[in-house]
């Protein structure tokens, strides 16, 4: 996880997970609409996931 990704996750969570897939973007966007903190937490968890399948 790079510093730029962490800053994006804090400032605008959906933008940080753009390359993680459409489902991740939608989930983070909806959580961000419900509140900033859930969106940030979801983005950081998705970015920190080490079991990514490419």
C-alpha distance matrix in Angstrom:
0.0 3.8 6.8 8.4 6.5 7.1 10.5 11.2 10.7 13.1 15.5 15.8 13.9 15.4 14.3 10.6 11.3 13.9 12.9 12.7 16.5 19.3 19.5 16.1 17.0 20.4 19.4 17.0 19.7 22.5 20.8 20.2 23.9 24.9 23.1 20.2 18.9 18.8 17.0 14.2 14.1 14.1 11.3 9.0 10.6 10.2 6.5 6.5 9.4 9.8 13.2 12.5 15.8 16.1
3.8 0.0 3.8 5.4 5.3 6.5 8.8 10.0 10.7 12.7 14.4 15.2 14.2 15.9 14.0 10.6 12.4 14.4 13.8 14.5 18.2 20.9 21.5 18.1 18.4 21.9 21.3 18.5 20.7 23.8 22.3 21.1 24.7 26.0 24.0 20.7 19.9 20.4 18.2 15.3 15.9 16.3 13.1 11.2 13.5 13.2 9.4 10.1 13.1 13.5 16.8 15.7 18.6 18.4
6.8 3.8 0.0 3.8 5.4 5.1 6.2 8.6 9.8 10.7 12.3 13.9 13.6 15.9 14.0 11.0 13.7 15.8 16.0 16.8 20.3 22.6 23.2 19.7 19.4 22.7 22.1 18.9 20.8 23.8 22.1 20.4 23.9 25.2 22.8 19.3 18.5 19.7 17.7 14.4 15.6 16.7 13.5 11.6 14.6 14.9 11.4 12.1 15.6 16.5 19.9 19.0 22.0 21.9
8.4 5.4 3.8 0.0 3.8 5.5 5.1 6.1 8.5 9.9 10.5 11.5 11.8 13.6 11.1 8.7 11.8 13.3 13.8 15.3 18.5 20.5 21.6 18.2 17.3 20.8 20.7 17.5 18.8 22.1 20.9 18.9 22.2 24.0 21.8 18.4 18.4 19.4 16.8 14.0 15.9 16.5 12.9 12.0 15.3 14.8 11.6 13.4 16.5 17.8 20.7 19.1 21.9 21.3
6.5 5.3 5.4 3.8 0.0 3.8 5.4 5.0 6.0 8.6 9.9 10.0 9.2 10.8 8.9 5.6 8.4 10.5 11.1 12.0 15.2 17.2 18.0 14.6 14.0 17.5 17.2 14.1 15.8 19.1 17.9 16.3 19.8 21.4 19.6 16.3 16.1 16.6 13.9 11.3 12.9 13.0 9.4 8.8 11.9 11.1 7.9 10.3 13.1 14.9 17.6 16.0 18.8 18.5
7.1 6.5 5.1 5.5 3.8 0.0 3.8 5.4 5.0 6.3 8.7 9.9 9.0 11.8 10.8 7.6 10.3 13.2 14.1 14.3 17.5 19.3 19.4 15.7 15.4 18.5 17.5 14.2 16.1 18.9 17.0 15.4 19.0 20.2 17.8 14.5 13.7 14.7 12.6 9.3 10.7 11.9 8.8 7.1 10.7 11.2 8.4 9.8 13.2 15.3 18.3 17.4 20.6 21.0
10.5 8.8 6.2 5.1 5.4 3.8 0.0 3.8 5.4 5.1 6.1 8.2 8.9 11.8 10.4 8.3 11.8 14.0 15.7 16.4 19.3 20.6 21.1 17.5 16.4 19.3 18.8 15.1 16.3 19.3 17.6 15.2 18.5 20.1 17.5 13.8 13.8 15.5 13.2 10.1 12.5 13.9 10.8 10.0 13.8 14.2 11.7 13.5 16.9 19.0 21.9 20.7 23.8 23.8
11.2 10.0 8.6 6.1 5.0 5.4 3.8 0.0 3.8 5.4 5.1 5.4 6.1 8.4 6.6 5.1 8.9 10.6 12.8 13.8 16.3 17.2 18.1 14.7 13.1 16.1 16.0 12.5 13.2 16.5 15.4 13.0 16.2 18.2 16.1 12.7 13.4 14.5 11.5 9.2 12.1 12.6 9.2 9.8 13.3 12.9 10.9 13.5 16.3 18.8 21.2 19.5 22.2 21.9
10.7 10.7 9.8 8.5 6.0 5.0 5.4 3.8 0.0 3.8 5.7 5.6 4.1 7.3 7.3 5.1 7.8 10.7 12.8 12.8 15.2 16.1 16.1 12.6 11.6 14.2 13.4 9.8 11.3 14.2 12.5 10.6 14.2 15.6 13.6 10.3 10.4 11.1 8.3 5.7 8.4 8.9 5.8 6.4 10.0 10.0 8.7 11.1 13.9 16.8 19.1 17.8 20.7 21.1
13.1 12.7 10.7 9.9 8.6 6.3 5.1 5.4 3.8 0.0 3.8 5.9 6.0 9.8 10.0 8.7 11.5 14.2 16.5 16.5 18.8 19.4 19.2 15.7 14.6 16.7 15.6 11.9 12.9 15.3 13.2 10.7 14.1 15.2 12.4 8.8 8.8 10.8 8.7 5.6 8.7 10.6 8.4 8.4 12.0 13.0 11.8 13.6 16.7 19.6 22.1 21.2 24.3 24.8
15.5 14.4 12.3 10.5 9.9 8.7 6.1 5.1 5.7 3.8 0.0 3.8 6.3 9.4 9.0 9.0 12.3 14.0 16.9 17.5 19.4 19.5 19.9 16.7 14.7 16.7 16.5 12.7 12.6 15.4 14.0 10.8 13.5 15.4 12.8 9.2 10.6 12.7 10.2 8.2 11.8 13.1 10.7 11.6 15.2 15.5 14.4 16.7 19.6 22.4 24.8 23.4 26.2 26.3
15.8 15.2 13.9 11.5 10.0 9.9 8.2 5.4 5.6 5.9 3.8 0.0 3.8 5.9 5.8 7.0 9.7 11.0 14.3 14.9 16.3 16.0 16.6 13.7 11.3 13.2 13.5 9.8 9.3 12.5 11.8 8.7 11.3 13.7 11.9 8.9 11.0 12.0 8.7 7.9 11.6 11.8 9.3 11.4 14.5 14.0 13.4 16.4 18.6 21.7 23.5 21.7 24.2 24.1
13.9 14.2 13.6 11.8 9.2 9.0 8.9 6.1 4.1 6.0 6.3 3.8 0.0 3.8 5.5 5.4 7.1 9.3 12.3 12.1 13.7 13.6 13.6 10.4 8.7 10.8 10.4 6.6 7.4 10.5 9.4 7.2 10.6 12.5 11.1 8.4 9.6 9.6 6.0 5.5 8.7 8.2 5.6 8.3 11.0 10.4 10.4 13.3 15.2 18.5 20.1 18.5 21.0 21.4
15.4 15.9 15.9 13.6 10.8 11.8 11.8 8.4 7.3 9.8 9.4 5.9 3.8 0.0 3.8 5.4 5.6 6.6 10.1 10.1 10.8 10.2 10.8 8.2 5.4 7.8 8.6 5.6 5.4 9.2 9.5 7.9 10.5 13.0 12.7 10.9 12.5 11.6 7.8 8.7 11.3 9.5 7.2 10.6 12.5 10.8 11.2 14.6 15.8 18.9 19.9 17.8 19.7 19.7
14.3 14.0 14.0 11.1 8.9 10.8 10.4 6.6 7.3 10.0 9.0 5.8 5.5 3.8 0.0 3.8 5.5 5.4 8.9 10.2 11.4 11.5 13.0 10.5 7.8 10.8 12.1 9.3 9.0 12.8 13.2 11.2 13.7 16.5 15.8 13.4 15.0 14.7 11.0 10.8 13.6 12.3 9.1 11.8 14.2 12.3 11.5 15.1 16.6 19.3 20.6 18.1 19.9 19.3
10.6 10.6 11.0 8.7 5.6 7.6 8.3 5.1 5.1 8.7 9.0 7.0 5.4 5.4 3.8 0.0 3.8 5.8 8.0 8.8 11.1 12.3 13.3 10.1 8.7 12.1 12.4 9.5 10.7 14.2 13.7 12.2 15.4 17.5 16.4 13.7 14.4 14.1 10.7 9.5 11.7 10.6 6.9 8.7 11.3 9.5 8.0 11.6 13.4 15.9 17.6 15.4 17.7 17.4
11.3 12.4 13.7 11.8 8.4 10.3 11.8 8.9 7.8 11.5 12.3 9.7 7.1 5.6 5.5 3.8 0.0 3.8 5.6 5.3 7.5 9.0 9.8 6.6 6.0 9.7 10.1 8.0 9.8 13.0 13.0 12.5 15.4 17.4 17.0 15.0 15.4 14.1 10.8 10.6 11.9 9.7 6.5 8.9 10.3 7.4 7.0 10.8 11.5 14.1 15.1 12.7 14.6 14.5
13.9 14.4 15.8 13.3 10.5 13.2 14.0 10.6 10.7 14.2 14.0 11.0 9.3 6.6 5.4 5.8 3.8 0.0 3.8 5.6 6.5 7.5 9.8 7.8 6.1 9.8 11.5 10.1 10.7 14.1 15.0 14.3 16.6 19.1 19.1 17.3 18.4 17.1 13.6 13.8 15.5 13.1 10.1 12.7 14.0 10.9 10.4 14.2 14.5 16.7 17.3 14.2 15.4 14.4
12.9 13.8 16.0 13.8 11.1 14.1 15.7 12.8 12.8 16.5 16.9 14.3 12.3 10.1 8.9 8.0 5.6 3.8 0.0 3.8 5.6 8.3 10.6 9.0 8.7 12.3 13.6 12.7 14.0 17.1 17.8 17.5 20.0 22.3 22.3 20.4 21.0 19.5 16.3 16.2 17.2 14.7 11.8 13.7 14.4 10.9 10.0 13.4 13.2 14.7 15.0 11.6 12.3 10.9
12.7 14.5 16.8 15.3 12.0 14.3 16.4 13.8 12.8 16.5 17.5 14.9 12.1 10.1 10.2 8.8 5.3 5.6 3.8 0.0 3.8 7.1 8.1 6.2 7.5 10.7 11.3 10.9 13.0 15.6 15.9 16.4 19.1 20.8 21.0 19.5 19.6 17.6 14.7 14.9 15.2 12.3 10.0 11.9 11.7 8.0 8.2 11.3 10.4 12.3 12.1 8.9 9.9 9.6
16.5 18.2 20.3 18.5 15.2 17.5 19.3 16.3 15.2 18.8 19.4 16.3 13.7 10.8 11.4 11.1 7.5 6.5 5.6 3.8 0.0 3.8 5.6 5.6 6.5 9.0 10.3 11.1 12.4 14.6 15.8 16.7 18.7 20.5 21.4 20.4 20.9 18.6 15.7 16.7 17.2 13.8 12.2 14.7 14.2 10.5 11.6 14.7 13.3 15.2 14.3 11.1 11.1 10.6
19.3 20.9 22.6 20.5 17.2 19.3 20.6 17.2 16.1 19.4 19.5 16.0 13.6 10.2 11.5 12.3 9.0 7.5 8.3 7.1 3.8 0.0 3.8 5.5 5.2 6.3 8.7 10.1 10.5 12.3 14.3 15.2 16.5 18.6 20.0 19.5 20.5 18.0 15.2 16.9 17.7 14.2 13.1 16.2 15.9 12.5 14.1 17.3 16.1 18.4 17.4 14.5 14.4 14.1
19.5 21.5 23.2 21.6 18.0 19.4 21.1 18.1 16.1 19.2 19.9 16.6 13.6 10.8 13.0 13.3 9.8 9.8 10.6 8.1 5.6 3.8 0.0 3.8 5.4 5.2 6.2 8.6 9.8 10.7 12.3 14.1 15.4 16.8 18.4 18.4 18.9 16.0 13.6 15.8 15.9 12.1 12.0 15.1 14.0 11.0 13.5 16.2 14.7 17.4 16.2 13.8 14.1 14.7
16.1 18.1 19.7 18.2 14.6 15.7 17.5 14.7 12.6 15.7 16.7 13.7 10.4 8.2 10.5 10.1 6.6 7.8 9.0 6.2 5.6 5.5 3.8 0.0 3.8 5.5 5.2 6.1 8.3 10.0 10.6 12.0 14.2 15.4 16.3 15.8 16.0 13.3 10.8 12.4 12.5 8.9 8.3 11.4 10.6 7.6 10.0 12.9 11.9 14.9 14.5 12.3 13.6 14.3
17.0 18.4 19.4 17.3 14.0 15.4 16.4 13.1 11.6 14.6 14.7 11.3 8.7 5.4 7.8 8.7 6.0 6.1 8.7 7.5 6.5 5.2 5.4 3.8 0.0 3.8 5.6 5.3 5.9 8.5 9.9 10.3 12.2 14.3 15.2 14.4 15.6 13.4 10.2 12.0 13.2 10.1 8.8 12.4 12.7 10.0 11.6 15.0 14.7 17.8 17.7 15.3 16.5 16.6
20.4 21.9 22.7 20.8 17.5 18.5 19.3 16.1 14.2 16.7 16.7 13.2 10.8 7.8 10.8 12.1 9.7 9.8 12.3 10.7 9.0 6.3 5.2 5.5 3.8 0.0 3.8 5.5 5.0 6.1 8.5 9.7 10.5 12.4 14.2 14.4 15.8 13.1 10.5 13.3 14.3 11.1 11.0 14.7 14.6 12.3 14.6 17.6 17.1 20.3 19.9 17.7 18.7 19.1
19.4 21.3 22.1 20.7 17.2 17.5 18.8 16.0 13.4 15.6 16.5 13.5 10.4 8.6 12.1 12.4 10.1 11.5 13.6 11.3 10.3 8.7 6.2 5.2 5.6 3.8 0.0 3.8 5.4 5.3 6.2 8.5 10.0 10.8 12.4 12.8 13.4 10.2 8.3 11.2 11.4 8.1 9.1 12.5 11.9 10.3 13.2 15.6 15.1 18.6 18.2 16.8 18.2 19.4
17.0 18.5 18.9 17.5 14.1 14.2 15.1 12.5 9.8 11.9 12.7 9.8 6.6 5.6 9.3 9.5 8.0 10.1 12.7 10.9 11.1 10.1 8.6 6.1 5.3 5.5 3.8 0.0 3.8 5.5 5.1 6.0 8.6 9.8 10.4 9.9 10.6 8.1 5.2 7.8 8.9 6.1 6.2 9.9 10.3 9.1 11.3 14.0 14.3 17.9 18.4 16.9 18.9 19.9
19.7 20.7 20.8 18.8 15.8 16.1 16.3 13.2 11.3 12.9 12.6 9.3 7.4 5.4 9.0 10.7 9.8 10.7 14.0 13.0 12.4 10.5 9.8 8.3 5.9 5.0 5.4 3.8 0.0 3.8 5.5 5.0 6.3 8.8 9.8 9.7 11.7 9.8 6.8 9.8 11.7 9.6 9.4 13.1 14.0 12.7 14.5 17.5 17.9 21.5 21.9 20.1 21.7 22.3
22.5 23.8 23.8 22.1 19.1 18.9 19.3 16.5 14.2 15.3 15.4 12.5 10.5 9.2 12.8 14.2 13.0 14.1 17.1 15.6 14.6 12.3 10.7 10.0 8.5 6.1 5.3 5.5 3.8 0.0 3.8 5.4 5.1 6.4 8.8 10.1 11.8 9.3 7.6 11.3 12.5 10.3 11.4 14.9 15.2 14.3 16.8 19.3 19.4 23.1 23.2 21.8 23.4 24.3
20.8 22.3 22.1 20.9 17.9 17.0 17.6 15.4 12.5 13.2 14.0 11.8 9.4 9.5 13.2 13.7 13.0 15.0 17.8 15.9 15.8 14.3 12.3 10.6 9.9 8.5 6.2 5.1 5.5 3.8 0.0 3.8 5.3 5.0 6.3 7.5 8.4 5.6 4.7 8.4 9.2 7.7 9.5 12.5 12.7 12.8 15.3 17.3 17.8 21.6 22.1 21.2 23.3 24.6
20.2 21.1 20.4 18.9 16.3 15.4 15.2 13.0 10.6 10.7 10.8 8.7 7.2 7.9 11.2 12.2 12.5 14.3 17.5 16.4 16.7 15.2 14.1 12.0 10.3 9.7 8.5 6.0 5.0 5.4 3.8 0.0 3.8 5.3 5.0 4.9 7.3 6.2 4.0 7.2 9.5 8.9 9.5 12.4 13.8 13.8 15.5 17.8 19.0 22.7 23.7 22.5 24.8 25.7
23.9 24.7 23.9 22.2 19.8 19.0 18.5 16.2 14.2 14.1 13.5 11.3 10.6 10.5 13.7 15.4 15.4 16.6 20.0 19.1 18.7 16.5 15.4 14.2 12.2 10.5 10.0 8.6 6.3 5.1 5.3 3.8 0.0 3.8 5.4 7.1 9.9 9.0 7.7 11.0 13.0 12.3 13.1 16.2 17.3 17.2 19.0 21.5 22.4 26.1 26.8 25.5 27.5 28.3
24.9 26.0 25.2 24.0 21.4 20.2 20.1 18.2 15.6 15.2 15.4 13.7 12.5 13.0 16.5 17.5 17.4 19.1 22.3 20.8 20.5 18.6 16.8 15.4 14.3 12.4 10.8 9.8 8.8 6.4 5.0 5.3 3.8 0.0 3.8 7.1 8.8 7.4 7.9 11.2 12.3 12.0 13.8 16.4 17.0 17.6 19.8 21.7 22.5 26.3 26.9 26.2 28.3 29.6
23.1 24.0 22.8 21.8 19.6 17.8 17.5 16.1 13.6 12.4 12.8 11.9 11.1 12.7 15.8 16.4 17.0 19.1 22.3 21.0 21.4 20.0 18.4 16.3 15.2 14.2 12.4 10.4 9.8 8.8 6.3 5.0 5.4 3.8 0.0 3.7 5.6 5.8 6.6 8.9 10.4 11.2 12.7 14.7 16.0 17.1 18.7 20.4 21.8 25.6 26.7 26.1 28.6 29.9
20.2 20.7 19.3 18.4 16.3 14.5 13.8 12.7 10.3 8.8 9.2 8.9 8.4 10.9 13.4 13.7 15.0 17.3 20.4 19.5 20.4 19.5 18.4 15.8 14.4 14.4 12.8 9.9 9.7 10.1 7.5 4.9 7.1 7.1 3.7 0.0 3.8 5.7 5.3 6.2 8.7 10.1 10.7 12.4 14.4 15.5 16.5 18.3 20.2 23.8 25.4 24.7 27.5 28.5
18.9 19.9 18.5 18.4 16.1 13.7 13.8 13.4 10.4 8.8 10.6 11.0 9.6 12.5 15.0 14.4 15.4 18.4 21.0 19.6 20.9 20.5 18.9 16.0 15.6 15.8 13.4 10.6 11.7 11.8 8.4 7.3 9.9 8.8 5.6 3.8 0.0 3.8 5.4 5.1 6.1 8.6 9.9 10.6 12.2 14.2 15.3 16.3 18.3 21.9 23.7 23.5 26.5 28.0
18.8 20.4 19.7 19.4 16.6 14.7 15.5 14.5 11.1 10.8 12.7 12.0 9.6 11.6 14.7 14.1 14.1 17.1 19.5 17.6 18.6 18.0 16.0 13.3 13.4 13.1 10.2 8.1 9.8 9.3 5.6 6.2 9.0 7.4 5.8 5.7 3.8 0.0 3.8 5.5 5.1 6.1 8.5 9.9 10.5 12.1 14.1 15.2 16.5 20.2 21.4 21.3 24.1 25.8
17.0 18.2 17.7 16.8 13.9 12.6 13.2 11.5 8.3 8.7 10.2 8.7 6.0 7.8 11.0 10.7 10.8 13.6 16.3 14.7 15.7 15.2 13.6 10.8 10.2 10.5 8.3 5.2 6.8 7.6 4.7 4.0 7.7 7.9 6.6 5.3 5.4 3.8 0.0 3.8 5.5 5.2 6.1 8.6 9.9 10.6 12.2 14.1 15.5 19.2 20.5 19.7 22.3 23.5
14.2 15.3 14.4 14.0 11.3 9.3 10.1 9.2 5.7 5.6 8.2 7.9 5.5 8.7 10.8 9.5 10.6 13.8 16.2 14.9 16.7 16.9 15.8 12.4 12.0 13.3 11.2 7.8 9.8 11.3 8.4 7.2 11.0 11.2 8.9 6.2 5.1 5.5 3.8 0.0 3.8 5.5 5.1 6.1 8.6 9.9 10.5 12.1 14.3 17.8 19.7 19.1 22.1 23.3
14.1 15.9 15.6 15.9 12.9 10.7 12.5 12.1 8.4 8.7 11.8 11.6 8.7 11.3 13.6 11.7 11.9 15.5 17.2 15.2 17.2 17.7 15.9 12.5 13.2 14.3 11.4 8.9 11.7 12.5 9.2 9.5 13.0 12.3 10.4 8.7 6.1 5.1 5.5 3.8 0.0 3.8 5.5 5.2 6.1 8.6 9.9 10.4 12.3 15.8 17.6 17.7 20.9 22.7
14.1 16.3 16.7 16.5 13.0 11.9 13.9 12.6 8.9 10.6 13.1 11.8 8.2 9.5 12.3 10.6 9.7 13.1 14.7 12.3 13.8 14.2 12.1 8.9 10.1 11.1 8.1 6.1 9.6 10.3 7.7 8.9 12.3 12.0 11.2 10.1 8.6 6.1 5.2 5.5 3.8 0.0 3.8 5.5 5.1 6.1 8.5 9.8 10.6 14.4 15.6 15.2 18.1 19.9
11.3 13.1 13.5 12.9 9.4 8.8 10.8 9.2 5.8 8.4 10.7 9.3 5.6 7.2 9.1 6.9 6.5 10.1 11.8 10.0 12.2 13.1 12.0 8.3 8.8 11.0 9.1 6.2 9.4 11.4 9.5 9.5 13.1 13.8 12.7 10.7 9.9 8.5 6.1 5.1 5.5 3.8 0.0 3.8 5.5 5.2 6.1 8.5 10.0 13.6 15.1 14.1 17.1 18.2
9.0 11.2 11.6 12.0 8.8 7.1 10.0 9.8 6.4 8.4 11.6 11.4 8.3 10.6 11.8 8.7 8.9 12.7 13.7 11.9 14.7 16.2 15.1 11.4 12.4 14.7 12.5 9.9 13.1 14.9 12.5 12.4 16.2 16.4 14.7 12.4 10.6 9.9 8.6 6.1 5.2 5.5 3.8 0.0 3.8 5.5 5.1 5.9 8.6 11.8 14.2 13.9 17.3 18.7
10.6 13.5 14.6 15.3 11.9 10.7 13.8 13.3 10.0 12.0 15.2 14.5 11.0 12.5 14.2 11.3 10.3 14.0 14.4 11.7 14.2 15.9 14.0 10.6 12.7 14.6 11.9 10.3 14.0 15.2 12.7 13.8 17.3 17.0 16.0 14.4 12.2 10.5 9.9 8.6 6.1 5.1 5.5 3.8 0.0 3.8 5.5 5.1 6.2 9.8 11.6 11.9 15.3 17.4
10.2 13.2 14.9 14.8 11.1 11.2 14.2 12.9 10.0 13.0 15.5 14.0 10.4 10.8 12.3 9.5 7.4 10.9 10.9 8.0 10.5 12.5 11.0 7.6 10.0 12.3 10.3 9.1 12.7 14.3 12.8 13.8 17.2 17.6 17.1 15.5 14.2 12.1 10.6 9.9 8.6 6.1 5.2 5.5 3.8 0.0 3.8 5.5 5.3 8.9 10.0 9.3 12.4 14.1
6.5 9.4 11.4 11.6 7.9 8.4 11.7 10.9 8.7 11.8 14.4 13.4 10.4 11.2 11.5 8.0 7.0 10.4 10.0 8.2 11.6 14.1 13.5 10.0 11.6 14.6 13.2 11.3 14.5 16.8 15.3 15.5 19.0 19.8 18.7 16.5 15.3 14.1 12.2 10.5 9.9 8.5 6.1 5.1 5.5 3.8 0.0 3.8 5.5 8.2 10.4 9.4 12.8 13.9
6.5 10.1 12.1 13.4 10.3 9.8 13.5 13.5 11.1 13.6 16.7 16.4 13.3 14.6 15.1 11.6 10.8 14.2 13.4 11.3 14.7 17.3 16.2 12.9 15.0 17.6 15.6 14.0 17.5 19.3 17.3 17.8 21.5 21.7 20.4 18.3 16.3 15.2 14.1 12.1 10.4 9.8 8.5 5.9 5.1 5.5 3.8 0.0 3.8 6.1 9.1 9.5 13.3 15.0
9.4 13.1 15.6 16.5 13.1 13.2 16.9 16.3 13.9 16.7 19.6 18.6 15.2 15.8 16.6 13.4 11.5 14.5 13.2 10.4 13.3 16.1 14.7 11.9 14.7 17.1 15.1 14.3 17.9 19.4 17.8 19.0 22.4 22.5 21.8 20.2 18.3 16.5 15.5 14.3 12.3 10.6 10.0 8.6 6.2 5.3 5.5 3.8 0.0 3.8 5.6 6.5 10.2 12.6
9.8 13.5 16.5 17.8 14.9 15.3 19.0 18.8 16.8 19.6 22.4 21.7 18.5 18.9 19.3 15.9 14.1 16.7 14.7 12.3 15.2 18.4 17.4 14.9 17.8 20.3 18.6 17.9 21.5 23.1 21.6 22.7 26.1 26.3 25.6 23.8 21.9 20.2 19.2 17.8 15.8 14.4 13.6 11.8 9.8 8.9 8.2 6.1 3.8 0.0 3.8 5.6 9.1 11.5
13.2 16.8 19.9 20.7 17.6 18.3 21.9 21.2 19.1 22.1 24.8 23.5 20.1 19.9 20.6 17.6 15.1 17.3 15.0 12.1 14.3 17.4 16.2 14.5 17.7 19.9 18.2 18.4 21.9 23.2 22.1 23.7 26.8 26.9 26.7 25.4 23.7 21.4 20.5 19.7 17.6 15.6 15.1 14.2 11.6 10.0 10.4 9.1 5.6 3.8 0.0 3.8 6.4 9.7
12.5 15.7 19.0 19.1 16.0 17.4 20.7 19.5 17.8 21.2 23.4 21.7 18.5 17.8 18.1 15.4 12.7 14.2 11.6 8.9 11.1 14.5 13.8 12.3 15.3 17.7 16.8 16.9 20.1 21.8 21.2 22.5 25.5 26.2 26.1 24.7 23.5 21.3 19.7 19.1 17.7 15.2 14.1 13.9 11.9 9.3 9.4 9.5 6.5 5.6 3.8 0.0 3.8 6.4
15.8 18.6 22.0 21.9 18.8 20.6 23.8 22.2 20.7 24.3 26.2 24.2 21.0 19.7 19.9 17.7 14.6 15.4 12.3 9.9 11.1 14.4 14.1 13.6 16.5 18.7 18.2 18.9 21.7 23.4 23.3 24.8 27.5 28.3 28.6 27.5 26.5 24.1 22.3 22.1 20.9 18.1 17.1 17.3 15.3 12.4 12.8 13.3 10.2 9.1 6.4 3.8 0.0 3.8
16.1 18.4 21.9 21.3 18.5 21.0 23.8 21.9 21.1 24.8 26.3 24.1 21.4 19.7 19.3 17.4 14.5 14.4 10.9 9.6 10.6 14.1 14.7 14.3 16.6 19.1 19.4 19.9 22.3 24.3 24.6 25.7 28.3 29.6 29.9 28.5 28.0 25.8 23.5 23.3 22.7 19.9 18.2 18.7 17.4 14.1 13.9 15.0 12.6 11.5 9.7 6.4 3.8 0.0
